[in-house]
Amino acid sequence: MSDSKLTFLIAHGAWTGGWSWERVLTRLHARGHRAYAPTLTGLCERKHLASPSVNLDTHIDDIVNEAVYKDLTDIVLVGHSYGGIVATGVVERMPERIRSIVYVEAFIPEDGMSFTDYDPEGDYSAPMTPVPKGPGGHMREEDELWAAPKATPQPSGTLRQKLKVTGAYQRVPKKTFIVATGWDGPFGQMSEKYRGASGWAVHELACGHDIPIDMPDELTALLIEAA
């Protein structure tokens, strides 16, 4: 893809906000592209909007409305981690606006699946799901110190709601999966499904799960290539 002016719309991961993509946004803007990573309802600077009524549809609405009210078309749609579920739902709503889709260490649900299906032993019964404890995606220490205070609990309805999937994302002409090889996460195995598949490209980056924080230069280049 030539480095002409592009439009990127990003669905960030769970427990984070648009801030987690700021390094990539800065680089895309510097190259003359339009790039948006709106914080989803109930999280981070929008945590005051958290309620039991916030669900996956709410987060899909957040991204769809960003496109509609900013007149975004010919979009490179990006989903990171949980945001892959959101992005898959967005394509179901507005396939005509999407030129390509990029899953960055992201879940790609089948019909009737929710985030909880990927973590069957997790407890998502409370209205809010706390930020996970433990080693996570192996972020660098200095980045962990910067990012950890910004993480917020996630409205559990967004994780429990099942998504209706007709396969609209598969009909997007250009599809990319980016996997991080610097930690033992589930996405390497998931990516194997798409290696060699028609319309798909799979790329690896040697970092942890939080690629937009760990390797923003390399990720920016791959997003432009994926357009």
mmCIF file of the C-alpha atoms, coordinates in Angstrom:
data_MODEL
# 
_entry.id   MODEL 
# 
loop_
_atom_site.group_PDB 
_atom_site.id 
_atom_site.type_symbol 
_atom_site.label_atom_id 
_atom_site.label_alt_id 
_atom_site.label_comp_id 
_atom_site.label_asym_id 
_atom_site.label_entity_id 
_atom_site.label_seq_id 
_atom_site.pdbx_PDB_ins_code 
_atom_site.Cartn_x 
_atom_site.Cartn_y 
_atom_site.Cartn_z 
_atom_site.occupancy 
_atom_site.B_iso_or_equiv 
_atom_site.pdbx_formal_charge 
_atom_site.auth_seq_id 
_atom_site.auth_comp_id 
_atom_site.auth_asym_id 
_atom_site.auth_atom_id 
_atom_site.pdbx_PDB_model_num 
ATOM 1   C CA . MET A 1 1   ? 0.000   0.000   0.000  1.00 0.00 ? 1   MET A CA 1 
ATOM 2   C CA . SER A 1 2   ? 1.420   3.396   -0.932 1.00 0.00 ? 2   SER A CA 1 
ATOM 3   C CA . ASP A 1 3   ? 1.679   5.798   1.970  1.00 0.00 ? 3   ASP A CA 1 
ATOM 4   C CA . SER A 1 4   ? -1.173  8.062   0.795  1.00 0.00 ? 4   SER A CA 1 
ATOM 5   C CA . LYS A 1 5   ? -3.600  9.656   3.214  1.00 0.00 ? 5   LYS A CA 1 
ATOM 6   C CA . LEU A 1 6   ? -5.464  6.930   5.097  1.00 0.00 ? 6   LEU A CA 1 
ATOM 7   C CA . THR A 1 7   ? -8.171  6.770   7.753  1.00 0.00 ? 7   THR A CA 1 
ATOM 8   C CA . PHE A 1 8   ? -7.679  4.520   10.782 1.00 0.00 ? 8   PHE A CA 1 
ATOM 9   C CA . LEU A 1 9   ? -10.348 3.753   13.379 1.00 0.00 ? 9   LEU A CA 1 
ATOM 10  C CA . ILE A 1 10  ? -9.202  1.772   16.401 1.00 0.00 ? 10  ILE A CA 1 
ATOM 11  C CA . ALA A 1 11  ? -11.076 -0.247  19.034 1.00 0.00 ? 11  ALA A CA 1 
ATOM 12  C CA . HIS A 1 12  ? -8.779  -0.534  22.047 1.00 0.00 ? 12  HIS A CA 1 
ATOM 13  C CA . GLY A 1 13  ? -8.600  -3.450  24.472 1.00 0.00 ? 13  GLY A CA 1 
ATOM 14  C CA . ALA A 1 14  ? -10.394 -4.113  27.755 1.00 0.00 ? 14  ALA A CA 1 
ATOM 15  C CA . TRP A 1 15  ? -9.561  -2.158  30.908 1.00 0.00 ? 15  TRP A CA 1 
ATOM 16  C CA . THR A 1 16  ? -7.766  0.527   28.887 1.00 0.00 ? 16  THR A CA 1 
ATOM 17  C CA . GLY A 1 17  ? -8.668  3.574   26.824 1.00 0.00 ? 17  GLY A CA 1 
ATOM 18  C CA . GLY A 1 18  ? -7.663  5.486   23.747 1.00 0.00 ? 18  GLY A CA 1 
ATOM 19  C CA . TRP A 1 19  ? -4.557  6.594   25.649 1.00 0.00 ? 19  TRP A CA 1 
ATOM 20  C CA . SER A 1 20  ? -3.050  3.132   25.074 1.00 0.00 ? 20  SER A CA 1 
ATOM 21  C CA . TRP A 1 21  ? -2.826  3.930   21.350 1.00 0.00 ? 21  TRP A CA 1 
ATOM 22  C CA . GLU A 1 22  ? -1.481  7.465   21.722 1.00 0.00 ? 22  GLU A CA 1 
ATOM 23  C CA . ARG A 1 23  ? 2.037   6.558   20.562 1.00 0.00 ? 23  ARG A CA 1 
ATOM 24  C CA . VAL A 1 24  ? 0.692   5.026   17.367 1.00 0.00 ? 24  VAL A CA 1 
ATOM 25  C CA . LEU A 1 25  ? -1.784  7.865   16.785 1.00 0.00 ? 25  LEU A CA 1 
ATOM 26  C CA . THR A 1 26  ? 1.042   10.399  17.056 1.00 0.00 ? 26  THR A CA 1 
ATOM 27  C CA . ARG A 1 27  ? 3.041   8.525   14.431 1.00 0.00 ? 27  ARG A CA 1 
ATOM 28  C CA . LEU A 1 28  ? 0.100   8.128   12.060 1.00 0.00 ? 28  LEU A CA 1 
ATOM 29  C CA . HIS A 1 29  ? -0.794  11.812  12.362 1.00 0.00 ? 29  HIS A CA 1 
ATOM 30  C CA . ALA A 1 30  ? 2.826   12.769  11.675 1.00 0.00 ? 30  ALA A CA 1 
ATOM 31  C CA . ARG A 1 31  ? 2.578   10.830  8.391  1.00 0.00 ? 31  ARG A CA 1 
ATOM 32  C CA . GLY A 1 32  ? -0.520  12.799  7.410  1.00 0.00 ? 32  GLY A CA 1 
ATOM 33  C CA . HIS A 1 33  ? -3.133  10.145  8.171  1.00 0.00 ? 33  HIS A CA 1 
ATOM 34  C CA . ARG A 1 34  ? -6.432  10.490  10.005 1.00 0.00 ? 34  ARG A CA 1 
ATOM 35  C CA . ALA A 1 35  ? -6.469  8.206   13.040 1.00 0.00 ? 35  ALA A CA 1 
ATOM 36  C CA . TYR A 1 36  ? -8.953  7.846   15.891 1.00 0.00 ? 36  TYR A CA 1 
ATOM 37  C CA . ALA A 1 37  ? -8.982  5.661   18.998 1.00 0.00 ? 37  ALA A CA 1 
ATOM 38  C CA . PRO A 1 38  ? -12.021 6.743   21.025 1.00 0.00 ? 38  PRO A CA 1 
ATOM 39  C CA . THR A 1 39  ? -12.178 5.585   24.623 1.00 0.00 ? 39  THR A CA 1 
ATOM 40  C CA . LEU A 1 40  ? -15.085 3.182   24.996 1.00 0.00 ? 40  LEU A CA 1 
ATOM 41  C CA . THR A 1 41  ? -17.981 3.958   27.335 1.00 0.00 ? 41  THR A CA 1 
ATOM 42  C CA . GLY A 1 42  ? -17.359 3.302   31.033 1.00 0.00 ? 42  GLY A CA 1 
ATOM 43  C CA . LEU A 1 43  ? -13.567 3.209   30.830 1.00 0.00 ? 43  LEU A CA 1 
ATOM 44  C CA . CYS A 1 44  ? -10.761 5.573   31.831 1.00 0.00 ? 44  CYS A CA 1 
ATOM 45  C CA . GLU A 1 45  ? -11.756 9.223   31.194 1.00 0.00 ? 45  GLU A CA 1 
ATOM 46  C CA . ARG A 1 46  ? -15.280 7.913   30.503 1.00 0.00 ? 46  ARG A CA 1 
ATOM 47  C CA . LYS A 1 47  ? -15.479 5.771   33.638 1.00 0.00 ? 47  LYS A CA 1 
ATOM 48  C CA . HIS A 1 48  ? -18.153 8.082   35.057 1.00 0.00 ? 48  HIS A CA 1 
ATOM 49  C CA . LEU A 1 49  ? -20.492 6.600   32.431 1.00 0.00 ? 49  LEU A CA 1 
ATOM 50  C CA . ALA A 1 50  ? -20.069 3.028   33.679 1.00 0.00 ? 50  ALA A CA 1 
ATOM 51  C CA . SER A 1 51  ? -23.333 1.283   34.574 1.00 0.00 ? 51  SER A CA 1 
ATOM 52  C CA . PRO A 1 52  ? -24.919 -2.183  34.379 1.00 0.00 ? 52  PRO A CA 1 
ATOM 53  C CA . SER A 1 53  ? -26.561 -1.136  31.103 1.00 0.00 ? 53  SER A CA 1 
ATOM 54  C CA . VAL A 1 54  ? -23.221 -0.719  29.314 1.00 0.00 ? 54  VAL A CA 1 
ATOM 55  C CA . ASN A 1 55  ? -22.684 -3.776  27.125 1.00 0.00 ? 55  ASN A CA 1 
ATOM 56  C CA . LEU A 1 56  ? -20.943 -4.893  23.953 1.00 0.00 ? 56  LEU A CA 1 
ATOM 57  C CA . ASP A 1 57  ? -23.530 -3.121  21.811 1.00 0.00 ? 57  ASP A CA 1 
ATOM 58  C CA . THR A 1 58  ? -22.624 0.118   23.600 1.00 0.00 ? 58  THR A CA 1 
ATOM 59  C CA . HIS A 1 59  ? -18.983 -0.255  22.629 1.00 0.00 ? 59  HIS A CA 1 
ATOM 60  C CA . ILE A 1 60  ? -19.862 -1.139  19.051 1.00 0.00 ? 60  ILE A CA 1 
ATOM 61  C CA . ASP A 1 61  ? -22.049 1.988   18.996 1.00 0.00 ? 61  ASP A CA 1 
ATOM 62  C CA . ASP A 1 62  ? -19.073 4.034   20.241 1.00 0.00 ? 62  ASP A CA 1 
ATOM 63  C CA . ILE A 1 63  ? -16.998 3.058   17.208 1.00 0.00 ? 63  ILE A CA 1 
ATOM 64  C CA . VAL A 1 64  ? -19.841 3.193   14.686 1.00 0.00 ? 64  VAL A CA 1 
ATOM 65  C CA . ASN A 1 65  ? -20.871 6.654   15.865 1.00 0.00 ? 65  ASN A CA 1 
ATOM 66  C CA . GLU A 1 66  ? -17.276 7.865   15.653 1.00 0.00 ? 66  GLU A CA 1 
ATOM 67  C CA . ALA A 1 67  ? -17.348 6.928   11.980 1.00 0.00 ? 67  ALA A CA 1 
ATOM 68  C CA . VAL A 1 68  ? -20.805 8.316   11.279 1.00 0.00 ? 68  VAL A CA 1 
ATOM 69  C CA . TYR A 1 69  ? -20.430 11.678  12.993 1.00 0.00 ? 69  TYR A CA 1 
ATOM 70  C CA . LYS A 1 70  ? -16.908 12.299  11.693 1.00 0.00 ? 70  LYS A CA 1 
ATOM 71  C CA . ASP A 1 71  ? -17.874 11.219  8.166  1.00 0.00 ? 71  ASP A CA 1 
ATOM 72  C CA . LEU A 1 72  ? -15.264 8.474   8.084  1.00 0.00 ? 72  LEU A CA 1 
ATOM 73  C CA . THR A 1 73  ? -15.270 6.172   5.066  1.00 0.00 ? 73  THR A CA 1 
ATOM 74  C CA . ASP A 1 74  ? -12.718 3.885   3.402  1.00 0.00 ? 74  ASP A CA 1 
ATOM 75  C CA . ILE A 1 75  ? -11.661 2.955   6.939  1.00 0.00 ? 75  ILE A CA 1 
ATOM 76  C CA . VAL A 1 76  ? -8.780  0.801   8.088  1.00 0.00 ? 76  VAL A CA 1 
ATOM 77  C CA . LEU A 1 77  ? -10.512 -0.748  11.109 1.00 0.00 ? 77  LEU A CA 1 
ATOM 78  C CA . VAL A 1 78  ? -8.240  -1.947  13.915 1.00 0.00 ? 78  VAL A CA 1 
ATOM 79  C CA . GLY A 1 79  ? -9.102  -4.039  16.971 1.00 0.00 ? 79  GLY A CA 1 
ATOM 80  C CA . HIS A 1 80  ? -6.731  -4.861  19.829 1.00 0.00 ? 80  HIS A CA 1 
ATOM 81  C CA . SER A 1 81  ? -7.417  -7.805  22.168 1.00 0.00 ? 81  SER A CA 1 
ATOM 82  C CA . TYR A 1 82  ? -11.052 -7.418  23.376 1.00 0.00 ? 82  TYR A CA 1 
ATOM 83  C CA . GLY A 1 83  ? -11.319 -4.704  20.720 1.00 0.00 ? 83  GLY A CA 1 
ATOM 84  C CA . GLY A 1 84  ? -11.254 -7.449  18.095 1.00 0.00 ? 84  GLY A CA 1 
ATOM 85  C CA . ILE A 1 85  ? -14.719 -8.472  19.266 1.00 0.00 ? 85  ILE A CA 1 
ATOM 86  C CA . VAL A 1 86  ? -15.852 -4.856  19.038 1.00 0.00 ? 86  VAL A CA 1 
ATOM 87  C CA . ALA A 1 87  ? -14.328 -4.444  15.573 1.00 0.00 ? 87  ALA A CA 1 
ATOM 88  C CA . THR A 1 88  ? -16.014 -7.625  14.356 1.00 0.00 ? 88  THR A CA 1 
ATOM 89  C CA . GLY A 1 89  ? -19.338 -6.188  15.506 1.00 0.00 ? 89  GLY A CA 1 
ATOM 90  C CA . VAL A 1 90  ? -18.591 -2.866  13.818 1.00 0.00 ? 90  VAL A CA 1 
ATOM 91  C CA . VAL A 1 91  ? -18.099 -4.576  10.450 1.00 0.00 ? 91  VAL A CA 1 
ATOM 92  C CA . GLU A 1 92  ? -21.479 -6.254  10.890 1.00 0.00 ? 92  GLU A CA 1 
ATOM 93  C CA . ARG A 1 93  ? -23.044 -2.792  11.270 1.00 0.00 ? 93  ARG A CA 1 
ATOM 94  C CA . MET A 1 94  ? -21.266 -0.819  8.534  1.00 0.00 ? 94  MET A CA 1 
ATOM 95  C CA . PRO A 1 95  ? -19.365 -3.065  6.096  1.00 0.00 ? 95  PRO A CA 1 
ATOM 96  C CA . GLU A 1 96  ? -19.643 -0.468  3.348  1.00 0.00 ? 96  GLU A CA 1 
ATOM 97  C CA . ARG A 1 97  ? -17.329 1.898   5.265  1.00 0.00 ? 97  ARG A CA 1 
ATOM 98  C CA . ILE A 1 98  ? -14.499 -0.612  5.819  1.00 0.00 ? 98  ILE A CA 1 
ATOM 99  C CA . ARG A 1 99  ? -11.622 -1.039  3.346  1.00 0.00 ? 99  ARG A CA 1 
ATOM 100 C CA . SER A 1 100 ? -9.489  -3.353  5.498  1.00 0.00 ? 100 SER A CA 1 
ATOM 101 C CA . ILE A 1 101 ? -9.436  -4.802  8.995  1.00 0.00 ? 101 ILE A CA 1 
ATOM 102 C CA . VAL A 1 102 ? -6.484  -5.408  11.297 1.00 0.00 ? 102 VAL A CA 1 
ATOM 103 C CA . TYR A 1 103 ? -6.639  -7.664  14.349 1.00 0.00 ? 103 TYR A CA 1 
ATOM 104 C CA . VAL A 1 104 ? -3.794  -6.811  16.737 1.00 0.00 ? 104 VAL A CA 1 
ATOM 105 C CA . GLU A 1 105 ? -3.420  -9.659  19.256 1.00 0.00 ? 105 GLU A CA 1 
ATOM 106 C CA . ALA A 1 106 ? -7.184  -9.757  19.051 1.00 0.00 ? 106 ALA A CA 1 
ATOM 107 C CA . PHE A 1 107 ? -10.091 -12.111 19.579 1.00 0.00 ? 107 PHE A CA 1 
ATOM 108 C CA . ILE A 1 108 ? -12.141 -12.902 16.470 1.00 0.00 ? 108 ILE A CA 1 
ATOM 109 C CA . PRO A 1 109 ? -15.393 -14.386 17.751 1.00 0.00 ? 109 PRO A CA 1 
ATOM 110 C CA . GLU A 1 110 ? -17.564 -16.930 16.047 1.00 0.00 ? 110 GLU A CA 1 
ATOM 111 C CA . ASP A 1 111 ? -21.321 -16.438 16.045 1.00 0.00 ? 111 ASP A CA 1 
ATOM 112 C CA . GLY A 1 112 ? -22.785 -16.393 19.550 1.00 0.00 ? 112 GLY A CA 1 
ATOM 113 C CA . MET A 1 113 ? -19.482 -15.963 21.380 1.00 0.00 ? 113 MET A CA 1 
ATOM 114 C CA . SER A 1 114 ? -18.525 -13.413 24.023 1.00 0.00 ? 114 SER A CA 1 
ATOM 115 C CA . PHE A 1 115 ? -15.260 -12.448 25.701 1.00 0.00 ? 115 PHE A CA 1 
ATOM 116 C CA . THR A 1 116 ? -16.089 -14.797 28.569 1.00 0.00 ? 116 THR A CA 1 
ATOM 117 C CA . ASP A 1 117 ? -15.900 -17.776 26.207 1.00 0.00 ? 117 ASP A CA 1 
ATOM 118 C CA . TYR A 1 118 ? -12.155 -17.158 25.971 1.00 0.00 ? 118 TYR A CA 1 
ATOM 119 C CA . ASP A 1 119 ? -11.842 -17.221 29.773 1.00 0.00 ? 119 ASP A CA 1 
ATOM 120 C CA . PRO A 1 120 ? -14.359 -19.816 31.022 1.00 0.00 ? 120 PRO A CA 1 
ATOM 121 C CA . GLU A 1 121 ? -12.861 -19.883 34.522 1.00 0.00 ? 121 GLU A CA 1 
ATOM 122 C CA . GLY A 1 122 ? -13.109 -16.116 34.983 1.00 0.00 ? 122 GLY A CA 1 
ATOM 123 C CA . ASP A 1 123 ? -15.694 -14.462 37.224 1.00 0.00 ? 123 ASP A CA 1 
ATOM 124 C CA . TYR A 1 124 ? -17.683 -11.812 35.374 1.00 0.00 ? 124 TYR A CA 1 
ATOM 125 C CA . SER A 1 125 ? -20.746 -11.846 37.623 1.00 0.00 ? 125 SER A CA 1 
ATOM 126 C CA . ALA A 1 126 ? -20.209 -8.429  39.238 1.00 0.00 ? 126 ALA A CA 1 
ATOM 127 C CA . PRO A 1 127 ? -21.328 -5.233  37.477 1.00 0.00 ? 127 PRO A CA 1 
ATOM 128 C CA . MET A 1 128 ? -17.670 -4.248  36.997 1.00 0.00 ? 128 MET A CA 1 
ATOM 129 C CA . THR A 1 129 ? -14.765 -6.598  36.279 1.00 0.00 ? 129 THR A CA 1 
ATOM 130 C CA . PRO A 1 130 ? -11.554 -5.530  38.059 1.00 0.00 ? 130 PRO A CA 1 
ATOM 131 C CA . VAL A 1 131 ? -8.308  -4.960  36.199 1.00 0.00 ? 131 VAL A CA 1 
ATOM 132 C CA . PRO A 1 132 ? -6.577  -8.370  36.012 1.00 0.00 ? 132 PRO A CA 1 
ATOM 133 C CA . LYS A 1 133 ? -3.647  -9.009  38.331 1.00 0.00 ? 133 LYS A CA 1 
ATOM 134 C CA . GLY A 1 134 ? -0.542  -10.951 37.420 1.00 0.00 ? 134 GLY A CA 1 
ATOM 135 C CA . PRO A 1 135 ? 2.108   -10.925 34.706 1.00 0.00 ? 135 PRO A CA 1 
ATOM 136 C CA . GLY A 1 136 ? -0.257  -9.972  31.901 1.00 0.00 ? 136 GLY A CA 1 
ATOM 137 C CA . GLY A 1 137 ? 1.318   -9.330  28.524 1.00 0.00 ? 137 GLY A CA 1 
ATOM 138 C CA . HIS A 1 138 ? 4.908   -8.772  29.697 1.00 0.00 ? 138 HIS A CA 1 
ATOM 139 C CA . MET A 1 139 ? 5.114   -5.004  29.323 1.00 0.00 ? 139 MET A CA 1 
ATOM 140 C CA . ARG A 1 140 ? 8.426   -3.267  29.975 1.00 0.00 ? 140 ARG A CA 1 
ATOM 141 C CA . GLU A 1 141 ? 8.760   -2.071  33.564 1.00 0.00 ? 141 GLU A CA 1 
ATOM 142 C CA . GLU A 1 142 ? 8.868   1.626   32.685 1.00 0.00 ? 142 GLU A CA 1 
ATOM 143 C CA . ASP A 1 143 ? 5.779   1.257   30.501 1.00 0.00 ? 143 ASP A CA 1 
ATOM 144 C CA . GLU A 1 144 ? 3.992   -0.731  33.204 1.00 0.00 ? 144 GLU A CA 1 
ATOM 145 C CA . LEU A 1 145 ? 4.609   2.105   35.670 1.00 0.00 ? 145 LEU A CA 1 
ATOM 146 C CA . TRP A 1 146 ? 3.131   4.529   33.144 1.00 0.00 ? 146 TRP A CA 1 
ATOM 147 C CA . ALA A 1 147 ? 0.159   2.415   32.069 1.00 0.00 ? 147 ALA A CA 1 
ATOM 148 C CA . ALA A 1 148 ? -1.002  0.653   35.246 1.00 0.00 ? 148 ALA A CA 1 
ATOM 149 C CA . PRO A 1 149 ? -2.472  3.747   36.958 1.00 0.00 ? 149 PRO A CA 1 
ATOM 150 C CA . LYS A 1 150 ? -4.535  4.490   33.840 1.00 0.00 ? 150 LYS A CA 1 
ATOM 151 C CA . ALA A 1 151 ? -6.275  1.098   33.699 1.00 0.00 ? 151 ALA A CA 1 
ATOM 152 C CA . THR A 1 152 ? -9.839  0.952   35.028 1.00 0.00 ? 152 THR A CA 1 
ATOM 153 C CA . PRO A 1 153 ? -12.417 -1.766  35.760 1.00 0.00 ? 153 PRO A CA 1 
ATOM 154 C CA . GLN A 1 154 ? -14.488 -2.899  32.776 1.00 0.00 ? 154 GLN A CA 1 
ATOM 155 C CA . PRO A 1 155 ? -18.305 -2.927  32.683 1.00 0.00 ? 155 PRO A CA 1 
ATOM 156 C CA . SER A 1 156 ? -19.001 -6.663  32.793 1.00 0.00 ? 156 SER A CA 1 
ATOM 157 C CA . GLY A 1 157 ? -21.901 -6.454  30.368 1.00 0.00 ? 157 GLY A CA 1 
ATOM 158 C CA . THR A 1 158 ? -19.393 -5.733  27.605 1.00 0.00 ? 158 THR A CA 1 
ATOM 159 C CA . LEU A 1 159 ? -17.624 -9.013  28.353 1.00 0.00 ? 159 LEU A CA 1 
ATOM 160 C CA . ARG A 1 160 ? -20.720 -11.181 28.843 1.00 0.00 ? 160 ARG A CA 1 
ATOM 161 C CA . GLN A 1 161 ? -22.820 -10.155 25.845 1.00 0.00 ? 161 GLN A CA 1 
ATOM 162 C CA . LYS A 1 162 ? -22.688 -12.575 22.928 1.00 0.00 ? 162 LYS A CA 1 
ATOM 163 C CA . LEU A 1 163 ? -22.121 -11.233 19.428 1.00 0.00 ? 163 LEU A CA 1 
ATOM 164 C CA . LYS A 1 164 ? -24.166 -12.086 16.353 1.00 0.00 ? 164 LYS A CA 1 
ATOM 165 C CA . VAL A 1 165 ? -21.625 -12.788 13.601 1.00 0.00 ? 165 VAL A CA 1 
ATOM 166 C CA . THR A 1 166 ? -22.649 -13.388 9.991  1.00 0.00 ? 166 THR A CA 1 
ATOM 167 C CA . GLY A 1 167 ? -19.067 -13.382 8.726  1.00 0.00 ? 167 GLY A CA 1 
ATOM 168 C CA . ALA A 1 168 ? -19.041 -9.790  7.465  1.00 0.00 ? 168 ALA A CA 1 
ATOM 169 C CA . TYR A 1 169 ? -15.405 -9.405  8.532  1.00 0.00 ? 169 TYR A CA 1 
ATOM 170 C CA . GLN A 1 170 ? -14.436 -12.277 6.229  1.00 0.00 ? 170 GLN A CA 1 
ATOM 171 C CA . ARG A 1 171 ? -15.910 -10.351 3.312  1.00 0.00 ? 171 ARG A CA 1 
ATOM 172 C CA . VAL A 1 172 ? -13.600 -7.380  3.899  1.00 0.00 ? 172 VAL A CA 1 
ATOM 173 C CA . PRO A 1 173 ? -11.118 -7.585  1.002  1.00 0.00 ? 173 PRO A CA 1 
ATOM 174 C CA . LYS A 1 174 ? -7.935  -7.196  3.044  1.00 0.00 ? 174 LYS A CA 1 
ATOM 175 C CA . LYS A 1 175 ? -7.498  -8.732  6.488  1.00 0.00 ? 175 LYS A CA 1 
ATOM 176 C CA . THR A 1 176 ? -4.444  -8.788  8.754  1.00 0.00 ? 176 THR A CA 1 
ATOM 177 C CA . PHE A 1 177 ? -3.593  -10.501 12.040 1.00 0.00 ? 177 PHE A CA 1 
ATOM 178 C CA . ILE A 1 178 ? -0.636  -9.205  14.066 1.00 0.00 ? 178 ILE A CA 1 
ATOM 179 C CA . VAL A 1 179 ? 0.678   -11.446 16.828 1.00 0.00 ? 179 VAL A CA 1 
ATOM 180 C CA . ALA A 1 180 ? 3.227   -10.719 19.582 1.00 0.00 ? 180 ALA A CA 1 
ATOM 181 C CA . THR A 1 181 ? 5.840   -13.431 20.067 1.00 0.00 ? 181 THR A CA 1 
ATOM 182 C CA . GLY A 1 182 ? 7.367   -12.012 23.251 1.00 0.00 ? 182 GLY A CA 1 
ATOM 183 C CA . TRP A 1 183 ? 4.905   -13.665 25.623 1.00 0.00 ? 183 TRP A CA 1 
ATOM 184 C CA . ASP A 1 184 ? 3.053   -16.951 25.915 1.00 0.00 ? 184 ASP A CA 1 
ATOM 185 C CA . GLY A 1 185 ? -0.420  -15.745 25.025 1.00 0.00 ? 185 GLY A CA 1 
ATOM 186 C CA . PRO A 1 186 ? -3.260  -17.407 23.089 1.00 0.00 ? 186 PRO A CA 1 
ATOM 187 C CA . PHE A 1 187 ? -2.993  -15.314 19.951 1.00 0.00 ? 187 PHE A CA 1 
ATOM 188 C CA . GLY A 1 188 ? -0.110  -17.169 18.325 1.00 0.00 ? 188 GLY A CA 1 
ATOM 189 C CA . GLN A 1 189 ? -2.232  -20.294 18.121 1.00 0.00 ? 189 GLN A CA 1 
ATOM 190 C CA . MET A 1 190 ? -5.229  -18.264 16.973 1.00 0.00 ? 190 MET A CA 1 
ATOM 191 C CA . SER A 1 191 ? -3.209  -16.683 14.180 1.00 0.00 ? 191 SER A CA 1 
ATOM 192 C CA . GLU A 1 192 ? -2.383  -20.073 12.659 1.00 0.00 ? 192 GLU A CA 1 
ATOM 193 C CA . LYS A 1 193 ? -5.960  -20.303 11.421 1.00 0.00 ? 193 LYS A CA 1 
ATOM 194 C CA . TYR A 1 194 ? -5.315  -17.345 9.112  1.00 0.00 ? 194 TYR A CA 1 
ATOM 195 C CA . ARG A 1 195 ? -1.808  -18.113 7.808  1.00 0.00 ? 195 ARG A CA 1 
ATOM 196 C CA . GLY A 1 196 ? -2.115  -18.755 4.109  1.00 0.00 ? 196 GLY A CA 1 
ATOM 197 C CA . ALA A 1 197 ? -5.861  -18.110 4.103  1.00 0.00 ? 197 ALA A CA 1 
ATOM 198 C CA . SER A 1 198 ? -7.233  -16.134 1.172  1.00 0.00 ? 198 SER A CA 1 
ATOM 199 C CA . GLY A 1 199 ? -7.281  -12.391 1.836  1.00 0.00 ? 199 GLY A CA 1 
ATOM 200 C CA . TRP A 1 200 ? -5.270  -12.703 5.048  1.00 0.00 ? 200 TRP A CA 1 
ATOM 201 C CA . ALA A 1 201 ? -1.769  -11.638 6.062  1.00 0.00 ? 201 ALA A CA 1 
ATOM 202 C CA . VAL A 1 202 ? -0.175  -12.610 9.382  1.00 0.00 ? 202 VAL A CA 1 
ATOM 203 C CA . HIS A 1 203 ? 2.712   -10.659 10.901 1.00 0.00 ? 203 HIS A CA 1 
ATOM 204 C CA . GLU A 1 204 ? 4.765   -11.215 14.058 1.00 0.00 ? 204 GLU A CA 1 
ATOM 205 C CA . LEU A 1 205 ? 6.366   -8.660  16.358 1.00 0.00 ? 205 LEU A CA 1 
ATOM 206 C CA . ALA A 1 206 ? 8.825   -9.632  19.088 1.00 0.00 ? 206 ALA A CA 1 
ATOM 207 C CA . CYS A 1 207 ? 7.169   -7.924  22.038 1.00 0.00 ? 207 CYS A CA 1 
ATOM 208 C CA . GLY A 1 208 ? 4.434   -8.361  24.623 1.00 0.00 ? 208 GLY A CA 1 
ATOM 209 C CA . HIS A 1 209 ? 0.667   -8.205  24.231 1.00 0.00 ? 209 HIS A CA 1 
ATOM 210 C CA . ASP A 1 210 ? 0.478   -4.405  24.418 1.00 0.00 ? 210 ASP A CA 1 
ATOM 211 C CA . ILE A 1 211 ? 2.007   -3.863  20.983 1.00 0.00 ? 211 ILE A CA 1 
ATOM 212 C CA . PRO A 1 212 ? 0.831   -0.226  20.611 1.00 0.00 ? 212 PRO A CA 1 
ATOM 213 C CA . ILE A 1 213 ? 2.863   0.603   23.714 1.00 0.00 ? 213 ILE A CA 1 
ATOM 214 C CA . ASP A 1 214 ? 5.764   -1.820  23.211 1.00 0.00 ? 214 ASP A CA 1 
ATOM 215 C CA . MET A 1 215 ? 6.548   -1.305  19.517 1.00 0.00 ? 215 MET A CA 1 
ATOM 216 C CA . PRO A 1 216 ? 4.675   1.738   18.143 1.00 0.00 ? 216 PRO A CA 1 
ATOM 217 C CA . ASP A 1 217 ? 7.057   2.344   15.227 1.00 0.00 ? 217 ASP A CA 1 
ATOM 218 C CA . GLU A 1 218 ? 6.839   -1.200  13.939 1.00 0.00 ? 218 GLU A CA 1 
ATOM 219 C CA . LEU A 1 219 ? 3.089   -1.392  14.500 1.00 0.00 ? 219 LEU A CA 1 
ATOM 220 C CA . THR A 1 220 ? 2.522   1.895   12.681 1.00 0.00 ? 220 THR A CA 1 
ATOM 221 C CA . ALA A 1 221 ? 4.400   0.555   9.662  1.00 0.00 ? 221 ALA A CA 1 
ATOM 222 C CA . LEU A 1 222 ? 2.358   -2.658  9.662  1.00 0.00 ? 222 LEU A CA 1 
ATOM 223 C CA . LEU A 1 223 ? -0.940  -0.766  9.925  1.00 0.00 ? 223 LEU A CA 1 
ATOM 224 C CA . ILE A 1 224 ? -0.048  1.307   6.881  1.00 0.00 ? 224 ILE A CA 1 
ATOM 225 C CA . GLU A 1 225 ? 0.976   -1.838  5.016  1.00 0.00 ? 225 GLU A CA 1 
ATOM 226 C CA . ALA A 1 226 ? -2.301  -3.492  6.027  1.00 0.00 ? 226 ALA A CA 1 
ATOM 227 C CA . ALA A 1 227 ? -4.375  -0.686  4.544  1.00 0.00 ? 227 ALA A CA 1 
# 
